[in-house]
């Protein structure tokens, strides 16, 4: 086995040096580019599948698929390094990376998941580490999302109103993560048929392969077009696509919504509604995670890294330092582990078009009637009433 001089995690540098072991934490495009290089790479099998479905089987280098929880040893010029893929609960197959070397433990959180995500097989698992590199996508106290079940209910209510007006709701969502979560919500709690558009379809098929129970129809298939003609449907497309697919407008008037945690930062005025459904942990969940990892030193990366580092130091008294933007996505874990050399009114954003009265969080479970349609095409016409209790086991998984 060749001795490695470097280990790169989620690197996006175009030329990866020889004698480098690369690691890919999950299948979002801002993390996976090492799979498109000639370097030897470690990634979970779910990540490999999600990558190949997006890129068309273009993995150039050697790769090894790893199970979540599996320990891998890597031979380096300084000795044996142990790598563990720890569940990060962010998207299907996503991992935090624990590196053990010379009796030190460094944990790279990568993107970590919010509580209660419906479409991951493994929820976030904090593990103890001496050093933590933690994501700060929503590392500001402003990034406080409402409880997930409340967001879900807002989405379902808004969609029900659109359906009642004989229109079609078109959702823009992250193609890996929130898109599948929307499919699951509509499958479980409505009789609306779910049309997936563009790349959301093949990515959702990969989720089915790994046991995530989803029912959807591709919008461009014969069946999908027939459903469009009949109505009683909801459409989910990849976030970033600016227009409603033209052929949908032939049949129905559409209303557009976006789901993203960025609703806590931007108004998204071009949409009819915006919901803070995110695959990322929010600020308060990140702080809980840090507390459980219990590191002596923290580095923050991605997004609000300055603000998060300051607040970590304030709250825990732990040395915390931002990893600056210039090396974001080029995180180089040097051997031996680097030393840190310095230390350093929540608002709740809700959906634009959601009902003004919020669902109470305590006591009597609040229900909303299932969304039903006159045709009842779904595989299961006996739909559930959505209650807060329905979500409790999910949160605890
Ligand atoms: Zn991600």
Boltz pocket constraint, residues with backbone or C-beta under 6 A from the ligand:
constraints:
  - pocket:
      binder: B
      contacts: [[A, 26], [A, 28], [A, 90], [A, 111]]
      max_distance: 6.0
